[in-house]
């Protein structure tokens, strides 16, 4: 599962009909995710580019525009740069098979289509559940690491407790601290932290998991880096 904001496409959105994107976006929100994973390649730290699935990607973008809380993550298969050519050949081969398939009579199509669709749905559901299970396991591992870090951080020191820094520093101060920790997009993340904090009933985050959940663009691995750097400073 990757953040939609971290993905780009080299094909313009204008190549697709907005009405078609709108339809798939609604289905993505209704079903809780996109069933056909995007094929992505890594272009930088937590940055990706679409290799296949450009229409699905822009539909996911539209879903996020309509509901940022439910459409912020998208399932994807991430391939290495070394295997990009092989993946493209496989995709082209599959598309060639689909396009060159022999036409069948309406009677045969009606007879054979239903079990094929049922089998496809089962395979997609199995694959989606596998992705979901891997995501949940990764979330549990991250929560465990956060808990371990919490136990290691002195609770009686204002300056050595990163959670208190998240709850007390203003946007400019947060930006400086993030820059010193070599966090990319420090100003943007600092602004997002301050805005998310002001939305809290008590104007503060309960714990580090609350920070990850509330601040858009602050991935779990990134907050682990921030906590580690701030705890040592």
Backbone as JSON, one array per atom type, in Angstrom:
{
  "sequence": "XXXXXXXXXXXXXXXXXXXXXXXXXXXXXXXXXXXXXXXXXXXXXXXXXXXXXXXXXXXXXXXXXXXXXXXXXXXXXXXXXXXXXXXXXXXXXXXXXXXXXXXXXXXXXXXXXXXXXXXXXXXXXXXXXXXXXXXXXXXXXXXXXXXXXXXXXXXXXXXXXXXXXXXXXXXXXXXXXXXXXXXXXXXXXXXXXXXXXXXXXXXXXXXXXXXXXXXXXXXXXXXXXXXXXXXXX",
  "N": [[0.84, -1.18, 0.0], [0.66, 2.14, -0.93], [1.07, 5.72, -0.63], [-1.1, 7.78, -2.43], [-0.29, 10.33, -3.11], [2.42, 10.07, -3.41], [2.88, 9.05, -5.86], [3.43, 9.32, -9.39], [2.61, 9.95, -12.86], [3.66, 9.52, -16.23], [1.95, 9.96, -18.24], [-0.47, 12.19, -19.43], [-3.28, 13.33, -17.51], [-5.38, 14.26, -18.99], [-5.66, 12.55, -21.09], [-7.61, 10.76, -20.53], [-11.12, 10.23, -20.12], [-12.95, 12.3, -18.01], [-15.39, 11.58, -16.97], [-15.3, 8.78, -17.02], [-13.19, 8.33, -15.23], [-14.41, 9.32, -12.95], [-16.44, 7.46, -12.48], [-15.0, 5.06, -11.87], [-13.6, 6.01, -9.66], [-15.63, 6.39, -7.74], [-16.36, 3.72, -7.39], [-14.01, 2.71, -6.3], [-13.94, 4.01, -3.82], [-16.29, 2.98, -2.71], [-15.74, 0.23, -2.52], [-13.58, 0.19, -0.88], [-11.0, 0.31, -1.8], [-8.64, -0.09, -4.57], [-9.0, -2.75, -6.78], [-7.37, -3.82, -8.76], [-4.03, -3.87, -8.62], [-1.69, -1.17, -9.02], [1.14, -1.04, -11.2], [4.26, -0.14, -10.29], [7.33, 1.78, -10.39], [10.21, 2.55, -8.47], [11.27, 5.84, -7.9], [12.58, 7.46, -6.18], [13.09, 8.37, -2.7], [10.44, 6.96, -1.18], [8.97, 7.65, -3.42], [7.27, 7.18, -6.47], [6.66, 5.96, -9.86], [4.21, 5.41, -12.34], [4.12, 2.37, -14.05], [2.38, 0.63, -15.26], [-1.15, 0.87, -15.54], [-2.23, 3.43, -15.68], [-4.76, 4.63, -16.04], [-6.19, 3.56, -13.88], [-4.67, 4.67, -11.86], [-5.15, 7.49, -12.11], [-7.85, 7.41, -11.55], [-7.74, 6.64, -8.9], [-6.51, 8.91, -7.9], [-8.57, 10.74, -8.33], [-10.45, 9.64, -6.59], [-9.21, 10.18, -4.17], [-9.33, 12.94, -4.22], [-12.02, 13.3, -3.85], [-12.49, 12.1, -1.39], [-10.35, 12.43, 0.96], [-9.59, 11.08, 3.26], [-10.3, 8.4, 2.99], [-9.37, 7.68, 0.52], [-6.61, 7.83, 0.38], [-4.6, 5.9, 0.2], [-3.25, 3.38, -1.99], [-3.27, 0.18, -3.55], [-0.41, -1.56, -4.78], [2.03, -2.99, -7.04], [5.41, -3.05, -6.73], [8.16, -2.69, -8.74], [11.63, -3.3, -9.44], [14.07, -1.1, -10.93], [15.77, -2.51, -12.57], [14.21, -4.58, -13.5], [12.28, -3.44, -15.01], [12.03, -3.39, -17.86], [11.53, -6.09, -18.39], [9.12, -6.41, -17.05], [7.48, -4.68, -18.54], [7.47, -6.01, -20.98], [6.1, -8.32, -20.27], [3.62, -7.22, -19.59], [2.87, -6.14, -22.07], [2.72, -8.49, -23.53], [0.6, -9.81, -22.27], [-1.48, -8.01, -22.84], [-1.49, -8.28, -25.59], [-2.36, -10.9, -25.89], [-4.95, -10.7, -24.86], [-6.1, -8.94, -26.71], [-5.92, -10.37, -29.08], [-7.52, -12.5, -28.78], [-9.7, -15.07, -29.88], [-12.9, -14.45, -31.25], [-16.02, -15.49, -29.8], [-19.1, -17.28, -30.07], [-22.27, -15.83, -29.12], [-23.69, -17.65, -27.52], [-21.71, -19.41, -26.5], [-20.13, -17.56, -25.2], [-21.78, -16.59, -23.19], [-22.04, -18.9, -21.72], [-19.43, -19.5, -20.86], [-18.4, -17.2, -19.75], [-19.32, -16.46, -17.16], [-18.23, -18.39, -15.18], [-15.53, -17.79, -15.6], [-15.36, -15.1, -14.89], [-16.09, -15.34, -12.23], [-13.94, -16.83, -11.26], [-11.89, -15.01, -11.74], [-12.63, -12.94, -10.02], [-12.31, -14.21, -7.55], [-9.56, -14.64, -7.56], [-8.63, -11.99, -7.63], [-9.7, -11.06, -5.23], [-8.34, -12.71, -3.43], [-5.72, -11.86, -3.89], [-5.91, -9.16, -3.14], [-6.55, -9.45, -0.43], [-4.2, -10.59, 0.45], [-2.41, -8.48, 0.05], [-3.56, -6.69, 1.85], [-3.19, -8.07, 4.25], [-0.39, -8.1, 4.41], [0.06, -5.37, 4.61], [-1.18, -4.8, 7.08], [0.42, -6.33, 8.77], [2.86, -5.02, 8.47], [2.12, -2.57, 9.55], [1.68, -3.35, 12.21], [4.27, -4.11, 12.92], [5.53, -1.64, 12.74], [4.11, -0.18, 14.69], [4.97, -1.58, 16.91], [7.7, -0.94, 16.91], [7.49, 1.81, 17.35], [6.42, 1.77, 19.92], [8.53, 0.64, 21.32], [10.44, 2.64, 21.02], [9.15, 4.68, 22.4], [9.34, 3.71, 25.0], [12.02, 3.95, 25.41], [12.51, 6.64, 25.47], [13.18, 9.37, 27.57], [10.74, 10.43, 29.88], [10.58, 12.65, 31.47], [11.83, 14.84, 30.46], [11.62, 17.75, 28.74], [12.86, 18.61, 26.37], [13.96, 16.29, 25.29], [11.9, 14.65, 24.57], [10.28, 13.64, 21.86], [7.49, 13.57, 21.29], [6.41, 15.62, 22.83], [7.6, 17.71, 21.57], [6.33, 17.61, 19.08], [3.86, 18.45, 19.97], [4.24, 20.99, 20.96], [5.93, 22.77, 19.52], [5.87, 25.47, 17.12], [4.99, 26.01, 13.63], [7.28, 27.02, 12.22], [9.38, 26.38, 13.97], [9.15, 23.61, 14.06], [9.74, 23.06, 11.39], [12.45, 23.77, 11.22], [13.58, 21.9, 13.01], [12.94, 19.53, 11.67], [14.36, 19.86, 9.29], [16.96, 19.77, 10.27], [17.02, 17.14, 10.97], [17.22, 16.07, 8.53], [14.93, 15.58, 6.96], [12.94, 15.17, 4.12], [10.98, 17.69, 2.37], [10.45, 19.37, 4.59], [9.21, 21.82, 5.42], [6.6, 21.58, 4.41], [5.69, 19.3, 5.76], [5.88, 20.21, 8.4], [3.94, 22.23, 8.43], [1.67, 20.64, 7.99], [1.68, 19.11, 10.32], [1.2, 21.06, 12.31], [-1.36, 21.98, 11.52], [-2.88, 19.61, 11.76], [-2.62, 19.17, 14.49], [-4.01, 21.34, 15.61], [-6.57, 20.61, 15.06], [-7.21, 18.72, 16.88], [-9.1, 17.73, 19.77], [-7.95, 18.44, 22.27], [-5.94, 19.99, 21.35], [-3.54, 18.64, 20.93], [-1.44, 15.77, 20.2], [-2.11, 12.35, 21.0], [-0.35, 10.15, 21.06], [2.5, 8.7, 19.31], [1.49, 7.13, 17.26], [-0.9, 8.37, 16.83], [0.01, 10.71, 15.7], [1.05, 9.79, 13.22], [-1.32, 8.83, 12.09], [-2.86, 11.14, 11.87], [-1.48, 13.11, 10.44], [-1.11, 13.94, 7.17], [0.99, 12.62, 4.67], [3.06, 12.0, 6.31], [4.81, 9.39, 6.63], [5.1, 6.11, 8.19], [7.72, 5.06, 8.43], [9.16, 7.36, 8.14], [8.49, 8.89, 10.4], [9.64, 7.32, 12.35], [12.31, 7.79, 11.82], [12.43, 10.52, 12.45], [11.79, 10.51, 15.21], [13.94, 9.03, 16.2], [16.14, 10.7, 15.51], [15.48, 13.12, 16.87], [15.43, 12.21, 19.48], [18.05, 11.76, 20.05], [19.16, 14.22, 19.83]],
  "CA": [[0.0, 0.0, 0.0], [1.46, 3.37, -1.02], [0.31, 6.97, -0.61], [-1.38, 8.25, -3.79], [0.49, 11.55, -3.34], [3.81, 9.75, -3.7], [2.92, 8.42, -7.19], [3.25, 10.19, -10.55], [2.45, 9.26, -14.14], [4.19, 10.29, -17.36], [0.85, 10.12, -19.2], [-1.35, 13.25, -18.93], [-4.64, 12.96, -17.07], [-6.31, 14.66, -20.04], [-5.82, 11.44, -22.04], [-8.74, 9.94, -20.1], [-12.39, 10.92, -19.92], [-13.21, 12.54, -16.59], [-16.59, 10.81, -16.57], [-14.86, 7.41, -16.75], [-12.42, 8.38, -13.99], [-15.37, 9.55, -11.87], [-17.14, 6.19, -12.2], [-14.1, 4.15, -11.16], [-13.28, 6.62, -8.36], [-16.74, 6.06, -6.83], [-16.28, 2.29, -7.08], [-12.86, 2.53, -5.42], [-14.35, 4.44, -2.48], [-17.32, 2.07, -2.22], [-15.17, -1.09, -2.23], [-12.5, 0.33, 0.07], [-9.66, 0.24, -2.42], [-8.59, -0.48, -5.97], [-8.8, -4.2, -6.81], [-6.25, -4.13, -9.65], [-2.89, -3.07, -8.15], [-0.86, -0.45, -9.98], [2.52, -1.5, -11.33], [5.05, 1.07, -10.07], [8.77, 1.68, -10.2], [10.67, 3.52, -7.49], [12.06, 6.93, -8.5], [13.25, 8.18, -5.1], [12.67, 7.94, -1.37], [8.98, 6.95, -1.09], [8.43, 8.27, -4.62], [7.07, 6.13, -7.46], [6.09, 6.34, -11.15], [3.36, 4.35, -12.87], [4.58, 1.61, -15.21], [1.14, 0.17, -15.9], [-2.32, 1.2, -14.73], [-2.35, 4.89, -15.62], [-6.18, 4.98, -15.87], [-6.52, 3.24, -12.5], [-3.97, 5.66, -11.01], [-5.88, 8.76, -12.11], [-9.1, 7.16, -10.85], [-7.4, 6.69, -7.47], [-6.29, 10.33, -7.6], [-9.9, 11.36, -8.24], [-11.06, 9.14, -5.35], [-8.61, 10.92, -3.06], [-9.86, 14.3, -4.29], [-13.39, 13.27, -3.34], [-12.47, 11.71, 0.02], [-8.92, 12.3, 1.25], [-9.33, 10.17, 4.37], [-10.5, 7.01, 2.57], [-8.73, 7.41, -0.77], [-5.21, 8.28, 0.38], [-3.69, 4.8, -0.07], [-3.61, 2.57, -3.15], [-2.47, -1.04, -3.63], [0.51, -1.5, -5.91], [3.17, -3.89, -7.17], [6.58, -2.2, -6.97], [9.22, -3.44, -9.4], [12.91, -2.61, -9.45], [14.42, -0.5, -12.22], [16.41, -3.53, -13.4], [13.2, -5.47, -14.06], [11.23, -2.65, -15.67], [11.86, -3.84, -19.24], [10.89, -7.41, -18.37], [7.72, -6.21, -16.66], [6.78, -4.08, -19.67], [7.28, -7.07, -21.98], [5.03, -9.19, -19.78], [2.36, -6.48, -19.71], [2.55, -6.07, -23.49], [2.34, -9.84, -23.95], [-0.76, -10.08, -21.78], [-2.42, -7.21, -23.61], [-1.58, -8.87, -26.93], [-3.2, -12.1, -25.79], [-6.35, -10.27, -24.7], [-6.6, -8.3, -27.92], [-5.96, -11.32, -30.19], [-8.38, -13.63, -28.45], [-10.69, -15.37, -30.91], [-14.29, -14.19, -30.84], [-16.86, -16.67, -29.61], [-20.52, -17.03, -30.33], [-22.95, -15.35, -27.92], [-24.08, -18.75, -26.66], [-20.54, -19.87, -25.78], [-19.67, -16.49, -24.33], [-22.65, -16.58, -22.01], [-21.79, -20.11, -20.94], [-18.09, -19.55, -20.3], [-17.99, -15.95, -19.13], [-19.62, -16.4, -15.74], [-17.2, -19.03, -14.34], [-14.25, -17.08, -15.74], [-15.45, -13.9, -14.06], [-16.08, -15.76, -10.82], [-12.57, -17.21, -10.95], [-11.1, -13.78, -11.7], [-12.99, -12.23, -8.79], [-11.68, -14.92, -6.44], [-8.11, -14.37, -7.61], [-8.42, -10.6, -7.24], [-10.0, -10.96, -3.81], [-7.24, -13.34, -2.71], [-4.55, -10.99, -3.99], [-6.18, -7.98, -2.33], [-6.45, -9.84, 0.97], [-2.78, -10.78, 0.74], [-1.84, -7.13, 0.2], [-4.1, -6.12, 3.08], [-2.54, -8.75, 5.36], [0.99, -7.61, 4.47], [0.01, -3.99, 5.11], [-1.49, -4.83, 8.51], [1.59, -6.84, 9.47], [3.84, -3.95, 8.49], [1.63, -1.58, 10.51], [1.92, -3.88, 13.54], [5.7, -4.02, 13.19], [5.85, -0.23, 12.96], [3.57, 0.18, 16.01], [5.85, -2.18, 17.91], [8.92, -0.12, 16.96], [7.13, 3.07, 18.0], [6.27, 1.52, 21.35], [9.87, 0.44, 21.88], [11.07, 3.95, 21.09], [8.5, 5.42, 23.48], [9.87, 3.23, 26.28], [13.41, 4.37, 25.53], [12.59, 8.1, 25.56], [12.92, 9.9, 28.93], [9.46, 11.12, 29.93], [10.63, 13.84, 32.31], [12.64, 15.87, 29.8], [10.83, 18.44, 27.7], [13.59, 18.72, 25.12], [14.32, 14.98, 24.76], [10.69, 13.91, 24.27], [9.78, 14.09, 20.55], [6.04, 13.79, 21.28], [6.17, 16.96, 23.36], [7.99, 18.65, 20.52], [5.23, 17.62, 18.12], [2.71, 19.13, 20.56], [4.53, 22.32, 21.48], [6.61, 23.66, 18.58], [5.07, 26.02, 16.04], [5.35, 25.55, 12.29], [8.66, 27.38, 11.88], [10.29, 25.61, 14.82], [9.09, 22.23, 13.57], [10.44, 23.01, 10.11], [13.89, 23.79, 11.5], [13.94, 20.62, 13.6], [12.85, 18.5, 10.63], [15.48, 20.07, 8.38], [18.17, 19.28, 10.93], [16.94, 15.69, 10.92], [17.34, 15.72, 7.1], [13.64, 15.07, 6.5], [12.51, 15.88, 2.9], [9.72, 18.46, 2.45], [10.3, 19.7, 6.0], [8.24, 22.9, 5.62], [5.26, 21.06, 4.14], [5.32, 18.4, 6.86], [5.69, 21.04, 9.6], [2.62, 22.87, 8.32], [0.65, 19.6, 8.16], [1.67, 18.73, 11.74], [0.55, 22.13, 13.06], [-2.78, 21.98, 11.18], [-3.5, 18.42, 12.35], [-2.65, 19.35, 15.95], [-5.06, 22.29, 15.95], [-7.87, 19.96, 14.89], [-7.43, 17.81, 18.0], [-9.93, 18.33, 20.84], [-7.09, 19.04, 23.29], [-4.86, 20.69, 20.66], [-2.29, 17.89, 21.01], [-1.5, 14.37, 19.8], [-2.11, 11.45, 22.15], [0.89, 9.38, 21.0], [3.13, 8.77, 17.99], [0.57, 6.54, 16.27], [-1.88, 9.42, 16.54], [0.68, 11.64, 14.78], [1.08, 9.15, 11.89], [-2.69, 8.73, 11.59], [-3.47, 12.45, 11.67], [-0.7, 13.99, 9.56], [-0.98, 13.43, 5.82], [2.33, 12.73, 4.1], [4.07, 11.59, 7.3], [4.81, 7.93, 6.62], [5.53, 5.51, 9.44], [9.18, 4.96, 8.45], [9.7, 8.7, 8.29], [8.37, 9.35, 11.79], [10.63, 6.59, 13.12], [13.57, 8.52, 11.63], [12.33, 11.77, 13.2], [11.87, 10.2, 16.64], [15.32, 8.62, 16.5], [17.01, 11.87, 15.43], [15.14, 14.07, 17.94], [15.75, 11.64, 20.78], [19.49, 11.83, 20.25], [19.6, 15.63, 19.8]],
  "C": [[0.88, 1.24, 0.0], [0.52, 4.58, -1.03], [0.12, 7.45, -2.05], [-0.54, 9.48, -4.12], [1.93, 11.26, -3.73], [3.99, 9.15, -5.09], [2.71, 9.47, -8.27], [3.08, 9.33, -11.8], [3.0, 10.15, -15.25], [3.17, 10.44, -18.49], [-0.11, 11.17, -18.65], [-2.73, 12.73, -18.52], [-5.66, 13.27, -18.15], [-6.5, 13.57, -21.09], [-7.04, 10.59, -21.71], [-9.97, 10.81, -19.88], [-12.65, 11.08, -18.42], [-14.42, 11.76, -16.09], [-16.22, 9.37, -16.23], [-14.06, 7.35, -15.45], [-13.35, 8.53, -12.78], [-16.06, 8.25, -11.48], [-16.25, 5.25, -11.4], [-13.73, 4.7, -9.79], [-14.37, 6.3, -7.33], [-16.68, 4.6, -6.42], [-15.12, 1.99, -6.13], [-13.24, 2.89, -3.98], [-15.37, 3.48, -1.88], [-16.73, 0.73, -1.78], [-14.01, -1.02, -1.23], [-11.11, 0.21, -0.5], [-9.76, -0.19, -3.86], [-8.22, -1.96, -6.05], [-7.64, -4.6, -7.71], [-5.06, -3.27, -9.23], [-2.19, -2.35, -9.29], [0.5, -1.12, -10.05], [3.4, -0.25, -11.31], [6.54, 0.75, -10.07], [9.19, 2.81, -9.26], [11.55, 4.55, -8.17], [12.83, 7.72, -7.45], [12.76, 7.66, -3.77], [11.16, 8.1, -1.24], [8.34, 7.72, -2.25], [8.38, 7.21, -5.73], [6.48, 6.72, -8.75], [5.33, 5.15, -11.71], [4.02, 3.71, -14.09], [3.38, 1.1, -15.99], [-0.02, 0.46, -14.96], [-2.53, 2.69, -14.6], [-3.81, 5.32, -15.4], [-6.6, 4.72, -14.41], [-5.88, 4.25, -11.54], [-4.74, 6.97, -10.94], [-7.26, 8.61, -11.46], [-8.88, 7.2, -9.34], [-7.14, 8.13, -7.02], [-7.63, 11.04, -7.42], [-10.62, 10.92, -6.97], [-10.51, 9.89, -4.14], [-9.11, 12.37, -3.04], [-11.26, 14.37, -3.68], [-13.44, 12.94, -1.85], [-11.03, 11.42, 0.41], [-8.64, 11.29, 2.36], [-9.44, 8.71, 3.95], [-9.77, 6.68, 1.27], [-7.27, 7.78, -0.82], [-4.22, 7.18, 0.05], [-4.18, 3.98, -1.26], [-2.72, 1.34, -3.17], [-1.62, -1.02, -4.89], [1.52, -2.63, -5.85], [4.37, -3.03, -7.55], [7.7, -3.06, -7.55], [10.5, -2.62, -9.37], [13.19, -2.08, -10.85], [15.03, -1.55, -13.15], [15.38, -4.42, -14.1], [12.09, -4.74, -14.81], [10.97, -3.15, -17.09], [11.15, -5.19, -19.3], [9.41, -7.29, -18.02], [6.9, -5.63, -17.81], [6.51, -5.11, -20.76], [6.15, -8.0, -21.56], [3.67, -8.52, -19.94], [1.91, -6.43, -21.16], [2.09, -7.42, -24.01], [0.92, -10.17, -23.52], [-1.8, -9.29, -22.57], [-2.59, -7.74, -25.01], [-2.46, -10.1, -26.95], [-4.66, -11.72, -25.69], [-6.92, -9.72, -26.01], [-6.73, -9.27, -29.08], [-6.83, -12.53, -29.91], [-9.46, -13.82, -29.51], [-12.1, -15.08, -30.41], [-15.07, -15.49, -30.71], [-18.3, -16.29, -29.87], [-21.17, -16.56, -29.04], [-23.31, -16.47, -26.97], [-22.89, -19.23, -25.83], [-20.04, -18.83, -24.8], [-20.48, -16.44, -23.05], [-22.35, -17.75, -21.11], [-20.47, -20.05, -20.19], [-17.71, -18.3, -19.5], [-18.18, -15.94, -17.63], [-18.59, -17.12, -14.87], [-15.84, -18.35, -14.43], [-14.23, -15.82, -14.88], [-15.4, -14.25, -12.58], [-14.67, -16.12, -10.38], [-11.67, -15.98, -10.83], [-11.37, -13.0, -10.42], [-12.33, -12.88, -7.58], [-10.19, -14.65, -6.38], [-7.8, -12.95, -7.16], [-8.66, -10.41, -5.74], [-8.88, -11.56, -2.97], [-6.0, -12.44, -2.7], [-4.71, -9.75, -3.12], [-6.05, -8.29, -0.85], [-5.01, -10.06, 1.39], [-2.1, -9.44, 0.95], [-2.28, -6.51, 1.52], [-3.41, -6.74, 4.3], [-1.11, -8.27, 5.53], [1.03, -6.19, 5.03], [-0.24, -3.95, 6.6], [-0.3, -5.34, 9.32], [2.68, -5.77, 9.57], [3.43, -2.86, 9.48], [1.89, -2.05, 11.95], [3.4, -3.8, 13.91], [6.11, -2.57, 13.49], [5.34, 0.23, 14.32], [4.47, -0.36, 17.12], [7.14, -1.38, 18.05], [8.66, 1.21, 17.65], [7.03, 2.89, 19.51], [7.62, 1.34, 22.02], [10.59, 1.78, 22.04], [10.47, 4.78, 22.22], [9.09, 5.02, 24.84], [11.31, 3.68, 26.51], [13.56, 5.87, 25.77], [12.31, 8.55, 26.99], [11.65, 10.74, 28.95], [9.51, 12.42, 30.71], [11.46, 14.96, 31.71], [11.86, 16.47, 28.66], [11.53, 18.41, 26.36], [13.88, 17.37, 24.5], [13.1, 14.14, 24.41], [10.11, 14.4, 22.94], [8.27, 14.35, 20.53], [5.71, 15.18, 21.81], [6.57, 18.03, 22.35], [6.91, 18.75, 19.45], [4.06, 18.46, 18.64], [2.97, 20.58, 20.95], [5.15, 23.29, 20.47], [5.64, 24.22, 17.53], [5.63, 25.57, 14.7], [6.81, 25.82, 11.95], [9.66, 26.57, 12.69], [10.32, 24.15, 14.39], [9.88, 22.07, 12.28], [11.95, 22.96, 10.31], [14.34, 22.44, 12.06], [13.92, 19.5, 12.56], [14.0, 18.64, 9.63], [16.78, 19.55, 8.98], [18.21, 17.76, 10.96], [17.0, 15.15, 9.5], [16.07, 15.04, 6.57], [13.22, 15.85, 5.25], [11.18, 16.59, 3.12], [9.42, 18.9, 3.88], [9.24, 20.77, 6.24], [6.81, 22.41, 5.43], [4.79, 20.17, 5.28], [5.06, 19.19, 8.14], [4.33, 21.71, 9.59], [1.51, 21.86, 8.56], [0.54, 19.17, 9.62], [0.91, 19.78, 12.55], [-0.96, 22.14, 12.8], [-3.51, 20.79, 11.81], [-3.63, 18.56, 13.87], [-3.78, 20.27, 16.38], [-6.46, 21.68, 15.83], [-8.2, 19.01, 16.04], [-8.24, 18.5, 19.1], [-9.1, 19.03, 21.91], [-5.9, 19.77, 22.67], [-3.51, 19.98, 20.81], [-2.53, 16.45, 20.6], [-1.41, 13.49, 21.03], [-0.81, 10.65, 22.22], [1.42, 9.44, 19.57], [2.24, 8.16, 16.9], [-0.51, 7.54, 15.88], [-1.29, 10.44, 15.57], [0.66, 11.08, 13.36], [-0.31, 9.14, 11.26], [-3.25, 10.08, 11.17], [-2.77, 13.3, 10.63], [-0.52, 13.34, 8.2], [0.45, 13.64, 5.31], [3.43, 12.33, 5.06], [4.02, 10.07, 7.43], [5.42, 7.39, 7.91], [7.06, 5.43, 9.53], [9.81, 6.33, 8.67], [9.6, 9.18, 9.73], [9.33, 8.58, 12.7], [11.99, 7.28, 13.02], [13.57, 9.79, 12.46], [12.5, 11.52, 14.69], [13.3, 9.84, 17.03], [16.25, 9.81, 16.52], [16.75, 12.84, 16.58], [15.5, 13.53, 19.32], [17.23, 11.75, 21.09], [19.99, 13.27, 20.34], [19.37, 16.3, 21.15]]
}
